[in-house]
Structures are given as C-alpha cells and as structure tokens.
Amino acid sequence: MAKSFISVEGLSRRFPVRGGGELAVFEDLWFSIERGEFVCVIGHSGCGKSTILNVLAGLDEPTSGEIIVNGEAISGPSLDRAVIFQGHALLPWLSAMGNIELAISSRHPEWSRAEIRAHAERYLELVHLEGAAAKRPSELSGGMKQRVGIARALSIEPKVLLMDEPFSALDALTRGALQDEVIAIQSKTQQTTFMITHDVDEALLLADKILMMTNGPNAYIAEIVENTLPRSRTRNDIHKHPNYYPLRNHLIDFLVTRSKELAKGPGRQPGVSDAARRNPPVVRPAQGEAEHAHATFTPKSTEKASYAFKSRPNGAFRTAARRIGAQGPAQNHRAKAAVETKWR
C-alpha cells in the first residue's frame, strides 16, 4: 500500500517538570495527510497543537515517534516546509518586496537578482499587494502584513505549508478577506497545508478534514472529521448546504463537551489496542443529522471501536447510526460512522 504524503507515527512530546518526572502534552498521535490536502487541527489550549506544528516544521523534536514527509523523516527545519505564524514575523527594515526576495534568495541562491524580483512580483500579485511592494511593515495594515507573510511562505514553493492561527489576531472583515485569499490560492496551487485554528467556521470553510484533539495533558486525536461540504464552497453560501449545520454542531459539541469527557478515553484506557490508537475513528456528519446530535466513543475491545450517534427527539425526523468496526492494521480499516435520516 502506498504511503501517505505525510505520515505522523506514534508522536509524543513530554516536558520535564519541577521535582522530577515528565508531563506529556500529547501522546501516541497517528494521522496522515495526502498531497494537496488541507487539514485543520482543533482543540483547547494546552493540548499541544502548536507543538505538533513545531515538530512538523522541524523546530522541535518529539520525545518519541516520527513524522515522515514524502518518504523522509523530519530531522530539522527545511525550506520544504514553510511556516506562517500568528504574528507576521516580517523583517521591519525590509520592504514587502524585500522580505519576499530574501526568502527566495535562500531557496534559490543561484538565481540572478532579476529572476528573484520577477518571482517575488508573481507572489505579491497572488495576494493582491502589487501596489505595496515598496512599503515597510510599519506602513502596512495587519491584514496586509499577513498577506506578505503568506506570499513569502509560498514564494519558496514548499512541499508543506504550516499555519499557526494566522488570522486569529485580525478583525472579522480582514480575517474573512484573507480566508477568501487562502481558498483562491489553494484552488490554484493545490498546496498541502496543515493549519491550527480555534475557529469552527474557519475549519469548515478551509479544511478537507479536521483533527479533533482531546484536552491536555496527555492529549490525543479522538476522531477525524471529514468535511462533506463541496470543495467549491464560499463564505457566502457555505451555510446553505444541508450538511453545514450537522458538521458545525458536531464540532461544537466536541469542543464544549466531549473533548473533556474523552480526555481519559481510548488513548488512556488500558486494554485498548495499538490498532485503535493508530486508526482514530473517521466521522462524516451527514445531511439530516439532528440539531443536537453528538457522538460518543465507546471502545468495545482491543480490536473494535464504534460511534453511537444520539439525538434528542425531533418531530420531523430521527437519526440512525451505522457502526463499522475497526478490523486491525492489516486491513488498514478505521472505525467510521455514517448518519442517515429516516422520515417518520
């Protein structure tokens, strides 16, 4: 079986604590990202999201486990993986053009100045900042600075783009405009992207799949939610799709209730097999799921896991769940859930 473009295998990160011992921020994470896929991770503060991104970037080392990108294990920083942080991280003495040119010259030291300039102009145009090329960061708005940061990251043509809540400090209008920019860029470049966010609506707008993490410490990936909305979605029409509210309600219910309940769930329970941890359940909330529907993880044995969907009574419809058990790593099956609506 062909390997995924990015494979995270048994990743754990522990830090020493005063008085001896260690604190595990997260433990035994397993997930994969395919080439061209946009993946978001959601979880409460303290579950290790930024630490995962730092390990992906090669800025931190895991206590155990490894990350393999395109067949090679990550051993340190690389220009193949570009990071966009919450802060713009632009060099204040350089112009917008200069910041991008510096990144390009690091990637292509053999290029002439004219080649570097032409390449930088292309990416300034991509984020619609041609008219701000000569401006320094102090002369740019917050949204414009982040646009430059996006252009700089993309200009080195990385294999993986890593985004650590890049829009969280911006006002709602600017954030929405930049989300639209990311959608447009993604459709043009098919850039493989891993993004941290606390914003459920942002995840639904941008992501192909969403990794749901339990509360830390000892956090783990409790489930993987596949975004069943069409890829052509926009901010203006996303809420009109019949799958939007089932997806949104499922994510919110996880963050409000189940992330805490599951913090001592399958990843921490004795007797749960490695297969169950290596194959987090994949959930696809579907059209017709009841407004208050939620999923509860119930490990049945060391080789099987299931999702039971529950909903409050609704006069128009009721939901029924099908369970698919994990058969173990040999068949590479994952516990999955599908929700269907039956009209009374």
N, C-alpha and C positions, 0 to 999 in steps of 0.2 A: 504493500500500500504506500502511495506517495506521501511524503512528509508535508505538513503544512508549511507555509512560508515562514511563520513564526511559531515556535513551539516553546511554551513555558512548562517546564517539567519539574514538579516537586519543589517549587520555590518556597523558601522560608527565610525570614530575616529576624534575627534576635539581637537584642542590645543588652550589654551588661547593666546591672542595677546596683545601687549602693548596698553594701552589705554582702555582696556576692550573689551568684546566680544570674539568670538571664530572663529577659522579658521578650516573648515572641510577639511581634507586631502582627505578623501573619504567618501561617504555616501551611505547607504542603499544597501550594497552588498549582493547578493544572488547567491550562487553556491553550487554545491555538487561534491564530489569525491567518486568514488566507490573503494572498496577494490582491491588492486593490480593495480590501475590506476596510470599513470604518467601524471601529469598536470603541465604545464608551464603557467606563467603569464608574459605578455609583456606589456610594457607601458613606456612612457617617464619618466625621473627623476622627482620626485615631485608628482607622482600620488599615492604614498603610498604602493608600492609593498613590501618593506622591513617591513613596519609597519604591513601589513597583516600577513607576515610570523612571526613577533614577537608576534602577538596576537595568532596565531596558536601554537606557541611554549610555550605560557603562560608567556612570558617575558614582555608583555604589556597588558593593559586592554582596551577593546573597550569603547567608550562613550555610545554606545547603540548597541543592538543586541547581538548575542551569536554564538559560534561555538560548535557544538556537534560532538564528536568523539566516534563512537561505542556506541551510546546511552547515553554518559555522557558529560555534558557541561564542557568546559575547564575553570578551575579556577586558574591555575598557572602552573609552569613548571612541567614536568613529564618525567620519563625515557621512557615512551611510545612514546615520540616524541623527536627524535634526530635531531640536527641542524648541518649542515656543512656550515660554513661561508666563505666569500671571502678570508679571511686570515685563515691560517691553525689552529691557536689557540692551538698549541701544547705546553705543558709544557717543557721549554728548558732544565731543569735539568734531565729530564727523557729520556730514550731511546725510540725508536719507540715501542718496546715491552712494555716498562713501561707505556707509555701513554695509550695503549690499555688495559693493565692489570688493570690500575686504574679505567677506565670506567667499566670494567667487575665486579670488586670488589664492585663498587657502586650498580650495578644491582643485583649481587648475593653475598651478604656478607657472606652467609653460605657456600660458596664453599671453598674447600681447595686450597692451592697455586698451586698444580699440576693441578687441574681442571681449574683454571684460566689461567694457562700457556698454556694448551692444547687448550682451547677455543681461546685464543689470536693468537696462531700459525695458527689456521684454517683461521682466517680472514686476517692475514698477507699473507697467501698463496693465498687467494681470490684476493688480489690486487698485487700479484707477488712481494712481498717485503721480502721473507724469508731470503735473504742474508743481509738485512739491519736491522734486528731485534735489534742489539746491538747499532746501531748508534743513536746519539742525533740529534735533529732538525738542529743544526748548520752544521752537516755533510751531510745533505740531500739536494737535489735539490728542487726547488719549486714544481715540479710535484710529487716528492716522498713524500714531506710533505703533499700534498693534498691526496695522496693515503693513508697515515697513518690516516689522518682525516676521510676519507671515511671508512676505516677499523674500526676505533674507534667507529664511529657512528653506523655502522652495527653490531658491536660486542655485543651491549646491546639489540639487536633484537627488535628494536622499532616497534610499530604499524604504525608509520608515520615517513618518512624521509623528512626533510625540508632542502632545499639547496638554499642559497642566493648567486647567481652568483659565484659558487665555482671555476670556471675556467677562469674568466674574466682577471685575472692578469697574466696569463700564456701565453707563446709564442704559436703560432699556432700549431706547431707539438706536443707539450706537451698536449695542450688542446684537440687536436684530439685523442691522445692516451688515455686520461682519459675519453673522451666521449665513446670510444670503451669499456673501462673497465665498465662504468656505464651500457651500453647496455648488456654486458655479465652478470653482476651481477643481473640486472633486470630480465633477462630471467631465471636465476637460482632461485631467491628468490621471484619474484613477489611482490617486496616491494612497498607499497603505497608511492608515492613521490609527493611532491609539490616543484616546483623549480622556482626561479626568474631568468630571463635572458633578456638581450638586444639583443641577437643574434638570428636572424630569422632562420638561418640554424641549429643552435643548437636545437631550439624548434622543428623544423620539424623532426630532427633526433631522438630526445628522447621522445617527448610527444605524448600521446594519444589524448589529447585535449589541446587547448591553449586559455586562458582567455585574451581578448583584452580590455585594460583599456584606457579610455579617459584621456586627460591631466588633471592634477590637477591645483588648488584645486577643491574640490567638485567632484573628480573623481568617476567614476562608471564603471561597466563592460558593455561595449556596445554590445559585442557579444562573443559567444563561438565558436571557430573554431575546428571542429572535423578533426583530421588528417586521411585522407583517404588513406595514404600510407600503404602498408603491414607492419606488426609489425616486420618482419624479415629483415627490411631494414638495410643497412650498409652505411658508409660514401662513399664507393667506387661506389655503384650502385644507391644511392637514387635519383640522378639527372636524371637517365634514365627512371624513372617511369613517365608515361604521366600525372599523377596528380601533379607532383612535382612543375612545374612552375606555374600552376594556384594557388596552395596553397601559394607558395612563393610570387608571385605578389600580391595576396590578402593581405597578412600580411604586406608587404612593403607599399602598398597603404594606408593601415590603419594608419601605423605609420607616414608616410610622410604627409598625407592629412587629413584623416577622424578623427583621434584622436583629432585633434584640432577643426574640424568642429562640432563634436559630443559632445564637452565638455559642451555645453549648450543644449544638445539634450534631449532625452526622460527622462533621470533621473532628469532633472531640469525643464522640462516644466510643467506648471500647467495643470491639466485636464488629465494627463496620470495616469492610474490606478496603484494600487499596483501590480496587476497581471502582467503588462508589465515590471515592475522593478524586480519582483520576478522570471521572466522567460526570461532571456536575449535570444535574437534570437540565434539559433544554425545554423551555416553556414558550408556547406560541398562543398567547391570549387571542381568541378569535371573535369574529362578529357574533353579537348576541349574548356575550357573557354578561351576567347580571351586574348591576351597578356596584354591588357590594361584594362581588365575588373575590375570593382570595384563595391562595394555595397553601397547603400545609405539608411540609416534608415529613414523611413517615418511613424511616428505614425499616424494612421487613426482615432482612437477613444480611449476611455479608456479601451477597451477590445481587440482591434485588432492592430497588427503591421505587417509590411511587409518589405521584402527586394526587391528592384528593382535592378537587375543587368544590367549595361550598358557597352557597349563596342564600341570601335572605329571600323569603317568598316574594314573588312578583306576579301581579295579576295577568300580565301578558305572556310571560314565558318562564320556563325554568331551565336550568342548565344541567347538563350531564357530563361527566368526565370519563374519558377512557384512559386506562392505565397501560403503560408499556414498560415492562421491567427491564432493567439492565442485565445483559447476559454475560458480562465479563469482558475483559480487554481483548480476548482472542478474536471476538467478532466486532470489537470496537463499537458496541452498542452503547447508547446513553439512555438514561431514564428520561422519558419525554411525556408531555401531556398535551392533549388536544381537547378543546372545549367545543361542544356542539349545542345548539339550541333546539329544543323541542317545543313546538307550539301546542298549547293545550286546546 
